[in-house]
Each structure stands twice: as C-alpha cells, then as structure tokens.
Amino acid sequence: MKKIVAMLAVLLLGIIIGAGIGVTAGIQIEKMWQEKQETSGTTETPELPETTPTPEPTEPPELTQAPEPTELPDPTPTPEPTELPEPTPTTEPTKLPEPTPTTEPTKLPEPTPTSEPTPTPEPTPTSEPTEPPEPTPTSEPTEPPEPTPTPKPTKLPDPTETPVPTQKPVSETDKTMESGFYGPLHVEGTHLADAAGTPVQLRGISTHGLGWFPEYVNGAMMAQARQEWGCNLFRLAMYTAEYNGYCTSGTGQKENLKNIIDIGVQAAVEQNMYIIIDWHILSDSNPNTYKEEAKKFFAEMAQKYADVPNVLYEICNEPNGGTSWSSIKQYAMEIIPVIREYAPEAVIIVGTPTWSQDVDIAAADPITEYDNIMYALHFYAATHKENIQEKCKTAVRKGLPLFVTEYGICDASGNGGIDEASANRWIDLLDSCGISHAMWNLSNKAETSAMIQSGCSKTENLSESDLSSAGLWFVRMMKEAGLGSEEWVLPEQDAAGSTDTGTSGSSGQTEVKFPAMEELLEASDAISFSVSNSWRTEQGYGIQLDVVIKNPGNTEEHSWVREVTLKEGREVSISQCWCASVTLENGVLVIHPEDYNKNVPAGGEVRGIGIILEIK
C-alpha cells in the first residue's frame, strides 16, 4: 500500500514537472512565432512566411515609367511631380521629360503642328507638341514661304561719290494703281509677287543703248512715262561691246555710264517705278566673254543699291551666235552670288539662248540653287509669232518664271514693217500669264522700233505728234490696260489695226514690195526662201528672209551646209541672221547650221532660220 502511495506520488510529481516544461516550451514557441511575424510582416500561419512580394512601398508602381500622356489624363494622384518644377501648365499638364519652358513662347497663334515642330530632347509627345522651344517668329509662318517680307539687303558698306537714293515711303493707299509700286518683289511660281504673295505685273519701256541715247534718261522723261503713260518699269540698256560700250571703252566712259544708271535709279525711286539694270551683250554673243568685268560691275551695282527695292538685275541681254544654255547657266552661277552678297533678295533676270528666245530649253534645266531668278524672253512681233509663243507657253507650263525685258512690234531687225495684229496677240498672251514686259525702245533713232519720231529733238514733255507709230501703239496699249492718262488723244486706227499715219515707223518709211525672189536667189529642192518683211533704206532695200532647209533624200542628213548663188546686178550685204551662221563670199551665200538644228531627217526640213539682207 505504501508502495502504491509512493508510486502515485512519484507519478503526480512527474505530471506536475511535465506540465511545467510544456508551458515553458509553449511560451518559447509563442515568442519565436511572434518574432517571425514581426520580421515577415504576416499574421497568418507560419507555413507561408514570405508569400506577399510587395516591394518597397515608397514608390507607387505608376510612377516608375516615363510619362505616357494618354495614360495619365490628369495626374492628381502622383506622389511627387519631380519632372515639372512648376506644374502650372495652362495648356496641358502632361509630363514632358524636361521641357524647361521657362519663357513659354506664348503666342504662336495656332501652331498647326506641321510635321514635328522642333525636336524637344526626347520627342515622346507625338500627340500634341504644344510649343516649339524657341520659335523666333521673324516673319510669320503663315506668310508666303519664300519671300521674307522686307528684303533686308545688307547695308551700304561705303556710299561712294554719288548719293544712293533711299526708297521714299509709299502709303497703303498709294500702294495700288496710283503708284504702281508694290514694295520689294520676289518670284513666286511663274510670276512676280509682292511681300503678301499677290501677283504683280510690271509694264514699261526700255531705253536704247545708254552710250548712244543717254539723254532720255532724265527725271522729266521718266515722270511722263510714269504719270501719263502708266509705266511702272524702266529698263536701262547698257551695251557691253558696241559703240561706247562698257567693256570696250576707257575708264572715263565706264564712269559716265554708271552716272547715267544712277540718274535712272534715282528718278525711278522718285516716281515709284521699278528699274532694270541691263548688261546688254550683243556682238560679244557669249556672256562669258566679259565675265570678269560683269562680276566687278554687278558687285558695285548691288553694293550701291542694296537698300533700294526698285532695282532688278538683268545679267545678260541676248546670248547668241550658238551660245548654249549650259554656257549661259555657268556664267549665271558665277554672277548671281556676286549680287547676292549685297542684295540677297533682289530679282535677277537671266538671258536665254538664241537672242533670249529659247526659254523652253532653259525650262528643261532651270537654275535651282537660288531663289528670285527669272528668265528673259524677247520677241519682235513681225518676225516671232506662233513658234516663239509656243516656247513661251511650254516654259510657263513647266513652271519657268519669264520676264519679257525687250520686245518690239516690228521685225527682228528693229526696222521694217509693223505688225500690230501680232503684237496685240503677244500682249494678250503675256497678260494672260501675268508676264511683265518692257518695249524697245525710247529713242528717236531712224528705225521702226524707236518710239519717238526721228525728226523730234525733245527729250521730255512729248506730245502725240512726237511719237512714232510704235510709240503711239504703246501708249494706246497702256490706255487699254487702264494705265495711261485719259488726256492723251490718239489717232484713229484703220480696220486692219494699223495707225493712220501713212508711215510704218519713225523714219517715215512706207512698206514696199520687193521684186520677186527669183530675181535675187534661186531656190532648190534642198532650200527655199520667203520674204516676210521688206522696207526702203536710204540706199536701197532691206528684206527679211525666212529660210527652210529641206532633205529630199531617204537618209538623215547630218551637219548640212547650203550654198546659194546670188544673181548678178545687185550689191548685197548681210545685216543679221539667226538660228544659223551665214557668210557671203564672192556672190555666194553659205549657210551653216547651229548644233541644235544640224540634223535633218529623211524627207524632213528645218525651219526658224532668218536672214536680213541689205540690197543696193
């Protein structure tokens, strides 16, 4: 019994000790779990101690990627807008990586986002590039692309002896027909335009050579042309190699010619007219002949008149003698930069092959390196008709800007009969294309193209009776265009459209019928002639021949040559020729082709060749 009691006591003691140990172990485990919970941050069971991979709560997930403007229409919940120091963008609160728009180019009225205006450091905002960083709006982006409204030609570095005219201000009211002056001009498409891009057509007259007839370049004469005839254009034709020519005379004559130009420019400024300074090559044929002289001359002119928007530059009058367009273009590419150095926006006119008629050839390969370039087209209405008009239309269709810096209403010799019907058709064509034009010539030379009667010695204040048939036609044409003064009363025209003066020109010549061609030349199956004009001269006759070269054979003919024997009994000399070279030796007329018309197809023909002969 004692044994049993002892055993029970031992057992009870073991139970008490075991319970104490269990409680202690439980407390220890509880402690360990709490510690684990605190380190792991879970309150769940110990089996999943690290299941929630929530990364550091300091940065919200959205803010890690760069600004996707579409995603964040309004960034209110953003914890910290570090990128935009002052997030008060009135236009749009999107986050450009670093736009730093400190000065915010406010204006830019509606910057119609053309292609991608000015690259911001990282061009993410393709949706709406609000503001280009620095749009320096020198001349409103909406204005015509090319012309910077005011031509800021560089200042006059050294105003030399003669005072440089400055442009007199033109009020907005005067800027229409009253003044005919439209401010600085530029070339837009195929025509001249003012700073606003409005097309402008200039109409006026050309002098004869300044070395021959300088007296007509005076303020009173130009004022009459402007105020009574409606001219807003005056061309100064300065011959380079003829009588008193710039390149064939001494220093004194050079200075004299430049003084005449200065008188013309100042008068043009005074009268709100435009003026063309014309480097008038003729017998020198190729403008490269006196290229170095041309560079010096145009550098001086452009420097002197840099601030005068009235001045246009014609850098070569009528390339001829077979001068190719590539040769003319090469010359132009050396002269244009000389002018551009001082007059960066001035309009420059380049001559074209064959007496400035082959504008279609220039249109196929125009000068593309410079802006504000135009191309000269010349015609004489009694000689140049549909064939040259087609060249004109072709050039315009191809986008070539033309300027008729010289034309006449007689034949290509500047003499002979007048063809007013052809002249009127030409003017209609020019007006329909907006082509500016200047008529040849303001002088009293005894030839049909002169505008003043040869017996008139006046150099200003001309009346109707002082004008030749060509001069009367010009004033009438300007009046019909609404430009001339109504005070001018002109002689009536007959039904054929000719002025009823009884003469065909300023010299009082009457048109004549020359004896039949058989009495002078013998045609053949390889060549034929026709007389397109004839006139009396002091010693005999002048005739203009249109020549057709024929190939009656079955194969193409290359580098043709034609010889024609003149009949005896008449003294003949060659006055002029075009589209061929012609010599006269021992009574034999020898005709050679140019490079562009040297091939005649089998059974075909070559046209457009002209010869003017003087016969005593």
C-alpha positions as CSV (number, residue, x, y, z in Angstrom):
1,M,0.0,0.0,0.0
2,K,2.8,2.3,1.0
3,K,4.4,1.3,-2.2
4,I,1.3,2.2,-4.2
5,V,1.0,5.6,-2.5
6,A,4.7,6.2,-3.2
7,M,4.3,5.4,-6.8
8,L,1.3,7.6,-7.1
9,A,3.2,10.5,-5.5
10,V,6.0,10.0,-8.0
11,L,3.6,9.9,-10.9
12,L,1.9,13.0,-9.7
13,L,5.2,14.8,-9.3
14,G,6.1,13.7,-12.9
15,I,2.9,15.1,-14.2
16,I,3.4,18.4,-12.4
17,I,7.0,18.7,-13.7
18,G,5.9,17.7,-17.3
19,A,3.2,20.4,-17.3
20,G,5.8,23.0,-16.3
21,I,8.2,22.0,-19.0
22,G,5.3,22.0,-21.6
23,V,4.2,25.5,-20.5
24,T,7.8,26.8,-20.8
25,A,8.2,25.3,-24.2
26,G,4.9,26.7,-25.3
27,I,5.9,30.1,-24.2
28,Q,9.2,29.8,-26.0
29,I,7.5,28.8,-29.3
30,E,5.0,31.6,-28.9
31,K,7.8,34.0,-28.6
32,M,9.6,32.7,-31.6
33,W,6.5,32.9,-33.8
34,Q,5.8,36.5,-32.7
35,E,9.3,37.4,-33.7
36,K,8.9,35.6,-37.0
37,Q,5.7,37.5,-37.6
38,E,7.3,40.8,-36.8
39,T,10.1,40.1,-39.3
40,S,7.9,38.7,-42.1
41,G,5.0,41.1,-41.5
42,T,2.4,38.4,-41.9
43,T,-0.3,37.5,-39.4
44,E,-1.0,34.2,-41.0
45,T,0.1,30.7,-40.2
46,P,3.9,30.0,-40.2
47,E,3.6,27.8,-43.2
48,L,3.7,30.8,-45.7
49,P,6.1,33.1,-44.1
50,E,7.1,35.1,-47.4
51,T,4.3,34.9,-49.9
52,T,3.3,38.6,-50.4
53,P,6.1,40.1,-52.6
54,T,5.1,43.7,-52.1
55,P,8.2,45.8,-53.0
56,E,9.1,48.8,-51.1
57,P,6.0,50.9,-50.6
58,T,7.9,54.1,-51.2
59,E,7.3,54.3,-55.0
60,P,3.9,53.7,-56.5
61,P,4.0,51.4,-59.5
62,E,2.7,54.0,-62.0
63,L,5.4,56.5,-61.4
64,T,8.3,54.3,-62.4
65,Q,7.6,54.5,-66.2
66,A,8.1,57.8,-68.0
67,P,5.1,59.9,-68.8
68,E,2.7,58.4,-71.2
69,P,0.4,61.3,-71.7
70,T,-2.5,59.3,-72.8
71,E,-2.4,57.1,-69.8
72,L,-2.4,59.9,-67.3
73,P,-5.1,62.4,-68.3
74,D,-4.9,64.1,-65.0
75,P,-2.0,63.4,-62.8
76,T,-3.7,64.2,-59.4
77,P,-2.6,61.0,-57.6
78,T,1.1,61.4,-58.5
79,P,3.1,61.2,-55.3
80,E,5.8,63.7,-56.4
81,P,5.9,65.5,-59.8
82,T,9.6,65.8,-59.9
83,E,9.9,66.4,-63.6
84,L,7.8,69.6,-63.8
85,P,9.2,72.1,-61.3
86,E,6.2,74.4,-61.6
87,P,3.3,72.3,-62.7
88,T,1.1,75.2,-63.7
89,P,0.9,74.4,-67.4
90,T,-2.2,76.2,-68.5
91,T,-2.3,74.4,-71.8
92,E,-1.7,70.8,-70.8
93,P,-0.4,69.2,-67.7
94,T,1.3,66.3,-69.5
95,K,4.8,65.4,-68.4
96,L,7.4,66.2,-71.0
97,P,10.7,64.7,-69.8
98,E,12.4,68.1,-69.4
99,P,10.6,70.8,-71.3
100,T,12.0,73.7,-69.2
101,P,9.6,76.1,-70.7
102,T,10.8,79.0,-68.6
103,T,9.8,81.7,-71.1
104,E,6.9,79.8,-72.6
105,P,6.5,81.1,-76.2
106,T,3.0,82.3,-75.5
107,K,1.9,83.5,-79.0
108,L,2.3,81.2,-81.9
109,P,-1.4,81.8,-82.6
110,E,-2.3,78.3,-83.6
111,P,0.9,76.5,-84.2
112,T,-0.7,74.0,-86.6
113,P,1.8,71.2,-85.8
114,T,3.2,70.9,-89.3
115,S,5.5,67.9,-89.3
116,E,7.0,67.8,-85.9
117,P,7.9,71.2,-84.8
118,T,11.3,71.4,-83.3
119,P,12.6,68.4,-81.5
120,T,12.4,68.5,-77.8
121,P,15.1,66.4,-76.2
122,E,13.0,63.3,-76.2
123,P,10.2,63.7,-78.7
124,T,7.7,61.5,-76.9
125,P,4.7,63.9,-77.1
126,T,3.7,62.9,-80.6
127,S,0.1,63.6,-79.8
128,E,0.4,67.4,-79.4
129,P,3.7,69.2,-79.5
130,T,2.4,72.3,-77.8
131,E,5.3,74.6,-78.1
132,P,8.5,74.5,-80.1
133,P,11.3,75.5,-77.7
134,E,12.2,78.8,-79.4
135,P,10.2,79.7,-82.5
136,T,11.9,83.0,-83.2
137,P,9.0,84.2,-85.3
138,T,11.0,86.5,-87.6
139,S,8.3,86.7,-90.2
140,E,5.1,84.9,-89.5
141,P,5.0,81.3,-90.6
142,T,1.7,81.8,-92.3
143,E,3.1,84.2,-94.9
144,P,4.4,83.0,-98.3
145,P,7.2,80.6,-97.9
146,E,10.0,82.3,-99.8
147,P,9.8,86.0,-99.5
148,T,10.9,87.4,-96.2
149,P,8.5,90.4,-96.3
150,T,11.1,93.2,-96.2
151,P,14.1,92.5,-98.2
152,K,16.7,93.5,-95.7
153,P,19.5,93.9,-98.3
154,T,22.7,94.4,-96.4
155,K,23.6,98.0,-95.6
156,L,25.6,100.1,-97.8
157,P,29.2,99.5,-96.6
158,D,30.6,102.5,-98.3
159,P,28.4,105.0,-100.0
160,T,30.7,106.3,-102.8
161,E,30.7,109.6,-104.6
162,T,27.2,109.6,-106.0
163,P,24.4,109.7,-103.4
164,V,22.4,106.5,-103.0
165,P,18.7,107.0,-103.4
166,T,16.6,105.7,-100.5
167,Q,13.1,104.4,-101.0
168,K,10.6,107.0,-100.4
169,P,7.7,105.8,-98.2
170,V,4.6,104.5,-100.0
171,S,1.3,104.7,-98.1
172,E,-1.1,101.8,-98.1
173,T,-3.5,103.8,-100.3
174,D,-0.8,104.7,-102.8
175,K,0.3,101.1,-103.0
176,T,-2.4,100.2,-105.5
177,M,-2.7,101.5,-109.1
178,E,-1.9,105.2,-108.2
179,S,1.7,104.4,-107.6
180,G,2.1,101.0,-109.3
181,F,4.8,100.4,-106.7
182,Y,4.4,97.3,-104.7
183,G,7.5,97.4,-102.4
184,P,10.1,94.7,-102.5
185,L,9.3,92.0,-105.1
186,H,10.1,88.3,-105.2
187,V,9.5,85.4,-107.5
188,E,6.6,83.1,-106.7
189,G,5.8,80.3,-109.1
190,T,5.9,81.7,-112.6
191,H,5.3,85.4,-111.7
192,L,6.5,88.3,-109.6
193,A,4.7,88.9,-106.3
194,D,4.7,91.5,-103.5
195,A,5.5,90.7,-99.9
196,A,2.0,89.4,-99.3
197,G,2.3,87.0,-102.3
198,T,-0.1,89.0,-104.5
199,P,0.9,88.6,-108.2
200,V,2.5,91.7,-109.8
201,Q,2.8,92.5,-113.5
202,L,5.2,95.3,-114.5
203,R,4.8,97.2,-117.8
204,G,7.1,99.8,-119.2
205,I,9.8,100.7,-121.7
206,S,13.5,100.1,-122.4
207,T,16.0,102.7,-123.4
208,H,18.2,102.2,-126.4
209,G,21.9,101.9,-125.6
210,L,23.0,104.3,-122.9
211,G,26.1,105.1,-124.9
212,W,24.0,106.2,-127.9
213,F,21.0,107.8,-126.4
214,P,21.7,108.8,-122.8
215,E,19.6,112.0,-123.0
216,Y,16.3,110.2,-122.5
217,V,17.3,109.0,-119.0
218,N,16.1,112.1,-117.1
219,G,13.7,112.7,-114.3
220,A,11.1,114.6,-116.5
221,M,11.0,111.9,-119.2
222,M,10.6,109.2,-116.7
223,A,7.9,111.2,-114.8
224,Q,5.9,111.5,-118.1
225,A,6.3,107.8,-118.7
226,R,5.0,107.1,-115.2
227,Q,2.3,109.6,-114.9
228,E,0.9,109.9,-118.4
229,W,1.6,106.5,-120.0
230,G,1.2,104.4,-116.8
231,C,4.6,102.8,-116.9
232,N,6.0,101.4,-113.6
233,L,9.1,99.8,-115.3
234,F,12.1,101.4,-116.9
235,R,15.0,99.4,-118.4
236,L,18.5,100.8,-118.7
237,A,20.1,99.0,-121.6
238,M,23.9,99.3,-121.2
239,Y,25.7,97.8,-124.1
240,T,28.9,96.0,-123.3
241,A,30.8,95.8,-126.6
242,E,29.1,98.2,-129.1
243,Y,29.6,101.9,-129.6
244,N,30.6,103.5,-126.2
245,G,30.2,100.0,-124.7
246,Y,31.1,99.4,-121.1
247,C,33.7,96.8,-121.7
248,T,35.3,98.3,-124.9
249,S,35.7,101.9,-123.6
250,G,38.1,103.5,-121.2
251,T,37.6,104.3,-117.5
252,G,36.0,107.7,-118.2
253,Q,33.2,106.1,-120.3
254,K,32.6,103.5,-117.6
255,E,32.1,106.2,-115.0
256,N,29.9,108.1,-117.4
257,L,27.6,105.1,-117.9
258,K,27.4,104.4,-114.2
259,N,26.4,108.0,-113.6
260,I,23.6,107.6,-116.2
261,I,22.4,104.5,-114.4
262,D,22.4,106.4,-111.1
263,I,20.3,109.2,-112.6
264,G,17.8,106.5,-113.8
265,V,17.7,104.7,-110.4
266,Q,17.1,108.0,-108.5
267,A,14.4,109.0,-110.9
268,A,12.8,105.6,-110.6
269,V,12.7,105.9,-106.8
270,E,11.2,109.3,-107.1
271,Q,8.5,108.1,-109.4
272,N,7.8,104.8,-107.6
273,M,9.0,102.8,-110.6
274,Y,11.0,99.6,-110.9
275,I,14.2,99.8,-112.9
276,I,16.2,97.1,-114.7
277,I,20.0,97.4,-114.9
278,D,20.7,95.5,-118.1
279,W,24.1,94.1,-119.0
280,H,23.4,94.4,-122.7
281,I,25.6,91.9,-124.6
282,L,25.1,91.7,-128.3
283,S,28.1,91.4,-130.6
284,D,30.0,89.7,-127.8
285,S,27.5,86.8,-128.2
286,N,28.5,84.8,-125.1
287,P,28.2,86.4,-121.7
288,N,31.4,84.6,-120.6
289,T,33.4,86.9,-123.0
290,Y,33.4,89.7,-120.4
291,K,32.6,87.7,-117.3
292,E,35.2,89.2,-115.1
293,E,34.1,92.7,-116.0
294,A,30.5,91.7,-115.3
295,K,31.4,90.4,-111.8
296,K,33.0,93.8,-110.9
297,F,30.1,95.8,-112.4
298,F,27.4,93.8,-110.6
299,A,29.3,93.8,-107.3
300,E,29.4,97.6,-107.5
301,M,25.8,98.0,-108.5
302,A,24.4,95.6,-105.9
303,Q,26.5,97.1,-103.1
304,K,25.5,100.6,-104.1
305,Y,21.7,99.9,-104.5
306,A,21.5,97.2,-101.8
307,D,18.8,99.1,-99.9
308,V,16.8,100.1,-103.0
309,P,14.0,97.6,-103.7
310,N,13.2,99.2,-107.0
311,V,16.3,97.7,-108.7
312,L,16.2,94.4,-110.7
313,Y,19.3,93.0,-112.4
314,E,19.4,91.6,-116.0
315,I,22.8,89.8,-116.1
316,C,22.9,89.1,-119.9
317,N,20.7,90.5,-122.6
318,E,20.6,88.2,-125.6
319,P,23.1,85.4,-125.8
320,N,23.5,84.5,-129.5
321,G,25.9,83.0,-132.0
322,G,25.1,79.5,-130.9
323,T,25.9,80.1,-127.2
324,S,24.4,77.1,-125.4
325,W,22.2,77.2,-122.3
326,S,24.9,75.3,-120.3
327,S,27.4,78.1,-121.1
328,I,24.8,80.8,-120.1
329,K,24.0,78.8,-116.9
330,Q,27.6,78.5,-116.0
331,Y,28.0,82.3,-116.3
332,A,24.9,82.9,-114.2
333,M,26.1,80.7,-111.5
334,E,29.2,82.9,-111.1
335,I,27.3,86.3,-111.3
336,I,24.3,85.5,-109.1
337,P,26.4,85.0,-105.9
338,V,28.2,88.3,-106.6
339,I,24.8,90.1,-106.5
340,R,23.5,88.0,-103.6
341,E,26.4,89.0,-101.4
342,Y,25.0,92.6,-101.2
343,A,21.4,92.2,-102.3
344,P,20.2,88.8,-101.1
345,E,16.6,89.2,-102.1
346,A,16.9,91.1,-105.4
347,V,15.2,89.8,-108.5
348,I,17.8,88.6,-111.1
349,I,16.9,88.0,-114.8
350,V,19.0,85.6,-116.8
351,G,19.1,85.6,-120.7
352,T,18.3,82.5,-122.7
353,P,19.8,81.0,-125.9
354,T,19.2,82.4,-129.4
355,W,18.6,86.0,-128.6
356,S,16.6,85.2,-125.5
357,Q,14.0,83.1,-127.3
358,D,14.7,79.5,-126.3
359,V,13.0,79.7,-123.0
360,D,11.8,76.1,-123.4
361,I,15.4,74.9,-123.3
362,A,16.0,76.8,-120.0
363,A,12.8,75.4,-118.6
364,A,14.1,71.9,-119.1
365,D,17.2,72.7,-116.9
366,P,16.5,75.7,-114.7
367,I,18.7,77.2,-112.1
368,T,17.7,75.6,-108.8
369,E,20.4,76.8,-106.4
370,Y,19.0,80.3,-106.0
371,D,15.6,81.9,-105.4
372,N,14.1,85.0,-107.1
373,I,15.5,84.1,-110.5
374,M,13.6,84.9,-113.7
375,Y,14.4,84.2,-117.4
376,A,14.4,86.7,-120.3
377,L,12.1,86.2,-123.3
378,H,12.5,88.6,-126.3
379,F,10.3,88.9,-129.4
380,Y,9.7,91.1,-132.3
381,A,6.1,90.7,-133.4
382,A,6.5,90.9,-137.2
383,T,9.1,88.1,-137.0
384,H,8.4,86.0,-134.0
385,K,4.9,84.5,-134.0
386,E,3.4,81.2,-133.1
387,N,6.7,79.3,-132.9
388,I,8.1,81.6,-130.1
389,Q,4.7,81.9,-128.5
390,E,4.6,78.1,-128.2
391,K,8.1,78.2,-126.5
392,C,6.6,80.8,-124.1
393,K,3.6,78.6,-123.2
394,T,5.8,75.5,-122.8
395,A,8.1,77.3,-120.4
396,V,5.2,78.6,-118.3
397,R,3.6,75.2,-118.2
398,K,6.9,73.8,-116.8
399,G,6.9,76.5,-114.1
400,L,9.6,78.8,-115.5
401,P,9.2,82.5,-114.4
402,L,9.5,84.6,-117.5
403,F,10.2,88.3,-117.9
404,V,9.9,90.0,-121.4
405,T,12.6,92.6,-120.9
406,E,12.6,93.6,-124.5
407,Y,10.0,93.4,-127.4
408,G,9.1,95.3,-130.5
409,I,6.1,95.4,-132.8
410,C,8.2,95.4,-136.0
411,D,10.6,92.7,-137.2
412,A,13.7,91.3,-135.6
413,S,16.0,93.9,-137.2
414,G,14.3,96.6,-135.3
415,N,13.2,98.1,-138.6
416,G,10.8,97.2,-141.4
417,G,7.0,97.0,-141.3
418,I,4.9,97.0,-138.1
419,D,2.6,94.0,-137.3
420,E,0.2,95.3,-134.8
421,A,-2.1,92.3,-135.0
422,S,0.7,90.0,-134.0
423,A,1.8,92.5,-131.3
424,N,-1.7,92.5,-129.8
425,R,-1.8,88.7,-129.7
426,W,1.5,88.8,-127.9
427,I,0.3,91.2,-125.3
428,D,-2.9,89.1,-124.7
429,L,-0.6,86.1,-124.1
430,L,1.6,88.0,-121.7
431,D,-1.3,89.4,-119.8
432,S,-3.0,86.0,-119.5
433,C,0.2,84.6,-118.0
434,G,0.9,87.7,-115.8
435,I,4.3,88.2,-117.6
436,S,5.9,91.6,-117.1
437,H,7.2,93.4,-120.2
438,A,9.3,96.4,-121.5
439,M,9.1,97.7,-125.1
440,W,12.1,98.6,-127.1
441,N,13.0,101.5,-127.4
442,L,12.8,105.0,-126.1
443,S,14.8,107.0,-128.6
444,N,14.5,109.0,-131.9
445,K,16.7,106.6,-133.9
446,A,15.6,106.4,-137.5
447,E,14.2,102.9,-137.3
448,T,10.7,101.5,-136.8
449,S,11.2,100.2,-133.3
450,A,12.0,103.7,-131.9
451,M,9.1,105.3,-130.0
452,I,9.9,108.9,-130.9
453,Q,9.9,110.4,-134.4
454,S,13.4,110.7,-135.8
455,G,12.9,114.4,-136.5
456,C,11.9,115.2,-132.9
457,S,14.7,116.5,-130.7
458,K,12.7,116.7,-127.5
459,T,13.8,114.6,-124.5
460,E,10.8,115.3,-122.3
461,N,7.2,116.5,-122.4
462,L,6.5,114.6,-125.6
463,S,3.1,115.1,-127.4
464,E,1.2,112.7,-129.6
465,S,2.8,114.2,-132.7
466,D,6.3,113.5,-131.3
467,L,5.6,109.8,-131.2
468,S,6.3,107.2,-134.0
469,S,3.8,104.5,-134.9
470,A,5.5,102.2,-132.4
471,G,5.2,104.9,-129.7
472,L,1.5,105.6,-130.4
473,W,0.8,101.8,-130.3
474,F,2.5,101.6,-126.9
475,V,0.5,104.5,-125.4
476,R,-2.7,103.1,-126.7
477,M,-2.0,99.6,-125.4
478,M,-1.3,101.1,-121.9
479,K,-4.5,103.1,-122.0
480,E,-6.5,99.9,-123.0
481,A,-5.0,98.3,-119.9
482,G,-6.4,101.1,-117.8
483,L,-3.0,102.6,-117.1
484,G,-2.4,105.6,-119.4
485,S,-3.8,109.1,-118.9
486,E,-7.1,109.9,-120.5
487,E,-5.7,113.2,-121.6
488,W,-3.8,111.6,-124.4
489,V,-5.9,111.7,-127.6
490,L,-4.5,109.2,-130.1
491,P,-5.0,108.9,-133.9
492,E,-7.7,106.6,-135.1
493,Q,-6.8,103.1,-136.3
494,D,-7.9,101.7,-139.6
495,A,-9.8,98.4,-139.8
496,A,-6.6,96.4,-140.1
497,G,-5.4,97.7,-136.7
498,S,-2.7,100.0,-138.1
499,T,-2.3,103.6,-137.0
500,D,-3.5,106.0,-139.7
501,T,-0.2,108.0,-140.0
502,G,0.9,107.0,-143.5
503,T,4.2,105.7,-142.3
504,S,5.5,102.5,-140.9
505,G,7.9,104.0,-138.5
506,S,9.7,106.9,-137.0
507,S,11.7,107.5,-140.2
508,G,8.6,107.9,-142.4
509,Q,9.4,104.7,-144.3
510,T,6.5,103.1,-146.2
511,E,6.3,99.3,-146.6
512,V,7.4,98.2,-150.1
513,K,7.1,95.1,-152.2
514,F,10.5,93.8,-153.1
515,P,11.0,92.3,-156.5
516,A,10.3,88.5,-156.9
517,M,12.8,86.2,-155.2
518,E,13.8,84.7,-158.5
519,E,15.5,88.0,-159.3
520,L,17.8,87.6,-156.3
521,L,18.1,84.0,-155.2
522,E,17.5,80.6,-156.8
523,A,15.6,78.1,-154.6
524,S,16.1,74.4,-154.9
525,D,14.7,71.2,-153.6
526,A,17.2,71.5,-150.7
527,I,16.4,75.1,-149.7
528,S,13.6,77.6,-150.1
529,F,13.2,81.3,-149.1
530,S,10.2,83.6,-148.5
531,V,10.2,87.3,-147.8
532,S,8.4,88.1,-144.5
533,N,9.3,91.8,-144.5
534,S,10.7,94.4,-146.8
535,W,11.4,98.1,-146.4
536,R,13.2,101.0,-148.0
537,T,16.5,102.2,-146.8
538,E,18.4,105.3,-147.7
539,Q,20.4,103.4,-150.3
540,G,18.0,100.7,-151.4
541,Y,16.0,98.0,-149.8
542,G,16.1,95.8,-146.7
543,I,14.5,92.3,-146.8
544,Q,13.9,89.7,-144.2
545,L,14.1,86.1,-145.5
546,D,12.6,83.1,-143.8
547,V,14.7,80.1,-144.8
548,V,13.6,76.4,-144.9
549,I,16.3,73.7,-145.2
550,K,15.0,70.6,-146.8
551,N,16.2,67.0,-147.1
552,P,14.7,65.3,-150.2
553,G,16.8,62.2,-149.6
554,N,16.0,58.8,-148.0
555,T,18.5,59.1,-145.1
556,E,19.0,61.6,-142.3
557,E,21.4,64.4,-143.2
558,H,24.0,65.4,-140.6
559,S,25.7,68.8,-140.4
560,W,24.1,70.2,-143.5
561,V,25.5,73.1,-145.4
562,R,23.7,75.1,-148.1
563,E,25.2,77.4,-150.8
564,V,23.1,79.8,-152.8
565,T,24.5,81.9,-155.6
566,L,23.2,85.5,-155.7
567,K,22.2,86.8,-159.1
568,E,24.4,89.5,-160.6
569,G,23.5,93.1,-160.8
570,R,22.8,93.9,-157.2
571,E,25.1,94.7,-154.3
572,V,24.0,92.6,-151.3
573,S,25.3,92.6,-147.7
574,I,24.2,90.5,-144.6
575,S,22.7,92.7,-141.9
576,Q,21.7,90.0,-139.4
577,C,20.9,86.3,-139.2
578,W,19.6,83.8,-136.6
579,C,19.4,80.1,-136.0
580,A,22.3,79.6,-138.5
581,S,25.6,81.2,-139.3
582,V,25.7,82.9,-142.8
583,T,28.6,84.2,-144.8
584,L,28.7,85.9,-148.2
585,E,31.8,85.2,-150.3
586,N,32.1,86.1,-154.0
587,G,28.4,86.3,-154.5
588,V,27.7,83.0,-152.8
589,L,25.5,82.8,-149.6
590,V,26.9,80.0,-147.4
591,I,24.6,78.8,-144.6
592,H,25.8,76.6,-141.7
593,P,23.6,75.1,-139.0
594,E,23.8,75.5,-135.3
595,D,24.4,72.5,-133.1
596,Y,20.7,72.1,-132.3
597,N,19.4,72.1,-135.9
598,K,22.3,70.4,-137.8
599,N,20.3,67.1,-138.4
600,V,17.6,66.9,-141.0
601,P,15.5,63.7,-141.0
602,A,14.9,62.0,-144.4
603,G,12.2,63.8,-146.2
604,G,12.1,66.4,-143.4
605,E,13.0,70.1,-143.0
606,V,14.5,72.6,-140.6
607,R,12.7,76.0,-140.1
608,G,13.1,79.1,-138.0
609,I,16.2,80.4,-139.8
610,G,16.2,84.1,-140.6
611,I,18.5,86.3,-142.7
612,I,18.2,90.1,-143.2
613,L,19.9,91.4,-146.3
614,E,20.5,94.9,-147.4
615,I,20.3,95.4,-151.1
616,K,21.6,98.5,-153.1
